[in-house]
């Protein structure tokens, strides 16, 4: 796997994958797919790692896959096919102006609301620009920003959307609202019931981890045990359909 197109094919096939391996998260990683190194050994930073690192910026910017800090707050790719189901499962198929509604319902904290509102007003912004727009420039503000931007990514309200060289150091991540970065997938999510979304996600996961238990599935996706059991039961017919279509 040496091209961006290869990476897209891998993410589409997996449905969900991590950027780098994460201990105790049973998901494939793009790093392993490229290097074929032991995922339990220390990561090696070389030309292949750098290539994967660039892809995390290019793939969402080209709208070929979503990238956000999602599972355990770590870099995660979600395919365009699976994205509507994640959004439906999280009840996160929002509009640009939904920050007040999410805040009023207690789904986001005030700092997250401020960031969401800034992106809605200004469009995609790099980290320093976004912090400035939100009045989070100082060191304490940076701590608040990191916590809030992670909160929004875990909700899938905000996504990584490329990178920008703001200083002489590492390039800064750029952020955008998911509903504007992936409008088609967001619209599709509004037509999907959460229980059906969970069944689809369970079916996709079990395609790669057939022996996974309801407890493991619940822990990975953040579902209740009952939701996981029902999703796995419903996934059987979905997997049969997927298999017949191959």
C-alpha positions, 0 to 999 in steps of 0.5 A: 500500500503506497498510494492514497487510493490504496489507503481509501480502498483499505478504509472502505473495506475495513469500514473503521480503522485507526491511524496508529495501533491503540492498545486494547482497541481491537481495530485495524490501523492504517500504519499496520496496513502500510508497514506490516510491522508488529502492532504490539511493538514500538512504532518506528518513525520513518518514511512510511509513518510520515506517509500515513501521517500525511494521509490523515490530512489529505483523506478528509480534505479530499472528502475520501474518508472522515478522520477525527480523534474518536475511539479512546480519543485517538486518530480514527478513520471512518469510511463514507459508507459507515459514516451515516451510521456513526452519525445516526448512532450518536444522534449527531447528524447536526446542522451548522447552527445546532450548537445552541440546541446541543448546549441546551440539552447538555450534550456539549459544554460551553467551550465546545459550543463556542468552538462550534459557533466559530466554525459555523461563522468562519468556516474551516480554521486551523488550530491557532486561528480557531483558538484566536476566534474563540478567545482561547489564546493563552495557556489556560485557553489552550487546555480548554481548547484541547478538551473541547475540540476532543469533545466535539470530535468524539461527538463527530460534530467536528472533523479534522480537515487537513493541515496548515503551516501556521508556525515554523513547528509542526503544521497545525490541524484544520477543523470543520463541521462534519455537516459541511465537510460531509453533507451527503453523509449527514443528510443520509444519517437523518433517515437512519434509526439508531437501532438500525445504525447499531446493527450495521456497525455491529455487522461490519465489525463482526465481519472482521472480528467474528468471535467478538462478544456483546460485552466487547462490542458494547465497550468498543462502541460505547453501547449498553449491553442490551443495545449490543446484544440486539445489534448483534442479533439484528446483524445476522441478517445483514451479514447474510445479505452482505455475504450474498452480494459478494 
